[in-house]
Amino acid sequence: MITQYSDRDLSEKDKEKGKYKRNVYVFLVCLLISTFVWILIRFSKDYTTTLSYPVVFMNKPSTLFRITNVDTVLRINLRAQGFHLLKNNYFSSLEPLIIDVNKLHFVKKAKSNDSYILTSTLIQQITSQLEFQNTIFDISPDTLFFKFEKLSKKKVPVHLCQDLNFEKQYLLYDSIQFLPKSVWVSGSQSVIDTLKYVTTSCIHFDNLKEDKSLFVPIVNSNYTTLPEQIKVNIDVEQFTEGTLEIPVKFKSDNQKVKLFPDKVQITYLVALKDYKKVTNELFEAQVNLLDVKHQNESKLKVSINKFPAYLKITRIYPEKVEYIIVK
């Protein structure tokens, strides 16, 4: 069944829709106006709140070192108009309160210089920086205390903290190089006098197979260092294993000795780039007959007292040799 509408019926429906939309618009406009008026009334009143106000200390005396932790945030209780507080909390950031430490009056003691400042004396400075009318009725803490020791300075060595794990067949070539080897440290005399060395942040690498060059900061929690970091160079090379046989020499007090065996086999690790450099003449194996007189041993321990610095000896076979004193 098909329902048919006349032109008159359609016109009535359009009028009803138009009337409904106008009513909705009127309601929304009234709602916005009433909300705006409510906000004006609400935020024109005075409110009490607490602000966290940052503090920055400037111009610390160059010859003194601060040894107390001073509050760097003041908790300010104030009364101000709601609009100002809204603007401060959501639309602007507080500029820090600057305190010139160099202008404070210090009381000298045996090992320190002490001073303090009453935060109530900062009210005028805070009020002017807030840039709106307010009434500050409390600041916490009520006093900022300062304690300084005479600055001490000396030069100490640097210890590099490192944890290196290499890819198979790769090793550190020579030693880790870093500069500077020592740094100047300055701080409280009680700390600096007991300081023997400084340590860097720990560097860690896994599966290392290529050179690394990086800057590593020095850990300096209760003193300052100059410089604050060191440059570290890690030279990594691929290594291979090699073996060779060398004669064993002996050291004695003009006695003739026969050794069994008179040669030892040396196993070593060497970087591929240095492999062809290795020859027997670069090594020297020795036993000391004087050891027998003190230890009464039937065998002498073999020591390698000459070998290239660019390789690592991993095995000496045999480690001890028998001997006969020839008379």
Secondary structure, DSSP 4 states (H G I P E B T S, - for coil): ------HHHHHHHHHHHHHHHHHHHHHHHHHHHHHHHHHHHHHTSEEEEEEEEEEEEE---TTEEE-S---SEEEEEEEEEHHHHHHHHHS--PPPEEEEGGGSPPEE-SS-EEEEEEGGGGHHHHHHHHTS-EEEEEEESSEEEEEEEEEEEEEEEEEPPEEEEEPTTEEE-S--EEE-SEEEEEEEHHHHTT---EEBPPEEEEEE-S-EEEEEEBP-SSSEEESSEEEEEE-EEEEEEEEEEEEEEEE-SS-EEEEESSEEEEEEEEEGGGGGG--GGG-EEEEETHHHHHH--SEEE-EEEE--TTEEEEEEESSEEEEEEE-
